[in-house]
Amino acid sequence: MSDKQNEKETVDVYELGFGAGQPKSLTSEKADVVYDAVHKPRHYQSKSGAFQAYDVIREFELNYCLGNVCKYLLRANKKHEESKEDLLKMIWYTSRELKDQGYEKELKEFFEKQLKEIK
């Protein structure tokens, strides 16, 4: 297939403001949102498909831990039926970021208080 033919079969989502160009055959049931397991996974997309978790992380220039906090929060209830795993990962990365910033004492106090409230 020539580049010109391939170009016709691809949606240039960079022009639309999000992600990499994807084949039109991978459209979802919703409007013209395009999904791809590698480049635009459904569980990282906004409702409109206008942006994905990666775009938010890049736009806000988040570091590794904060980027993962964002990623797991945004995909909660989307990748798995239950959000427990994603929310626990979000808490782990938030805790790690606070620890890396030197807030170990405050983090320990926070979790001790939370545990008392749970009982």
C-alpha positions as CSV (number, residue, x, y, z in Angstrom):
1,M,0.0,0.0,0.0
2,S,1.4,3.4,-0.9
3,D,1.9,6.2,1.6
4,K,-0.9,8.2,-0.2
5,Q,-3.4,5.3,0.2
6,N,-2.3,4.7,3.8
7,E,-2.8,8.4,4.6
8,K,-6.4,8.2,3.5
9,E,-7.1,5.4,5.9
10,T,-5.6,7.2,8.9
11,V,-7.1,9.8,11.1
12,D,-4.6,12.5,11.9
13,V,-5.5,12.9,15.5
14,Y,-2.6,15.3,16.1
15,E,-4.5,17.8,14.0
16,L,-7.5,17.2,16.3
17,G,-5.3,17.8,19.4
18,F,-4.6,14.4,20.8
19,G,-2.5,11.2,20.3
20,A,-1.0,9.6,17.2
21,G,-2.7,8.9,13.9
22,Q,-4.7,5.7,14.0
23,P,-6.5,3.5,11.4
24,K,-10.2,4.5,11.0
25,S,-11.2,0.9,11.4
26,L,-10.5,1.2,15.1
27,T,-13.3,3.7,15.9
28,S,-15.4,3.2,18.9
29,E,-19.2,3.2,19.2
30,K,-19.0,6.8,20.5
31,A,-18.9,9.6,17.9
32,D,-15.5,9.6,16.1
33,V,-13.3,8.6,19.0
34,V,-10.5,6.3,17.8
35,Y,-9.0,3.6,20.1
36,D,-5.9,1.5,19.7
37,A,-4.5,-0.9,22.4
38,V,-1.0,0.6,22.0
39,H,-1.4,4.2,21.0
40,K,-4.8,5.2,22.3
41,P,-6.0,2.6,24.9
42,R,-9.7,3.1,25.8
43,H,-8.9,3.2,29.5
44,Y,-6.7,6.3,29.2
45,Q,-9.1,8.4,27.1
46,S,-11.3,11.2,28.2
47,K,-15.0,10.8,27.6
48,S,-14.8,12.9,24.4
49,G,-11.6,11.3,23.3
50,A,-10.0,14.8,23.0
51,F,-7.1,13.9,25.2
52,Q,-5.7,11.0,27.1
53,A,-3.8,10.6,30.5
54,Y,-0.5,11.0,28.7
55,D,-1.5,14.4,27.3
56,V,-2.4,15.6,30.8
57,I,0.8,14.3,32.3
58,R,2.9,16.0,29.6
59,E,1.0,19.3,29.7
60,F,1.5,19.6,33.5
61,E,5.1,18.4,33.2
62,L,4.5,15.8,36.0
63,N,7.4,13.7,37.3
64,Y,7.3,9.9,37.3
65,C,5.4,9.5,40.6
66,L,2.9,12.3,40.0
67,G,2.4,11.1,36.4
68,N,1.5,7.7,37.7
69,V,-0.9,9.2,40.3
70,C,-2.6,11.0,37.5
71,K,-2.7,7.9,35.2
72,Y,-4.1,5.6,37.9
73,L,-6.7,8.2,39.0
74,L,-7.9,8.8,35.4
75,R,-8.2,5.1,34.5
76,A,-9.9,4.0,37.7
77,N,-13.1,2.1,36.8
78,K,-12.1,2.1,33.2
79,K,-9.5,-0.6,32.8
80,H,-10.9,-3.0,35.4
81,E,-14.4,-3.4,36.7
82,E,-13.3,-2.4,40.2
83,S,-11.2,0.6,40.8
84,K,-9.5,-0.8,44.0
85,E,-6.2,-1.7,42.3
86,D,-5.8,1.6,40.5
87,L,-6.7,3.6,43.6
88,L,-4.3,1.7,45.7
89,K,-1.5,2.3,43.1
90,M,-2.5,6.0,43.1
91,I,-2.0,6.1,46.9
92,W,1.3,4.2,46.7
93,Y,2.7,6.7,44.1
94,T,1.3,9.6,46.1
95,S,3.0,8.2,49.2
96,R,6.3,7.7,47.3
97,E,6.2,11.3,46.0
98,L,5.7,12.7,49.5
99,K,8.5,10.4,50.8
100,D,10.8,11.6,48.0
101,Q,10.0,15.2,48.9
102,G,11.0,14.6,52.5
103,Y,7.5,14.4,54.1
104,E,7.9,11.0,55.7
105,K,6.9,12.2,59.1
106,E,3.8,14.0,57.8
107,L,2.9,10.9,55.7
108,K,3.2,8.6,58.7
109,E,0.9,11.0,60.7
110,F,-1.6,11.1,57.9
111,F,-1.9,7.4,57.6
112,E,-2.1,6.9,61.3
113,K,-5.0,9.3,61.5
114,Q,-6.7,7.6,58.5
115,L,-6.3,4.2,60.2
116,K,-7.9,5.6,63.4
117,E,-10.9,6.9,61.4
118,I,-11.4,3.6,59.6
119,K,-11.8,1.7,62.9
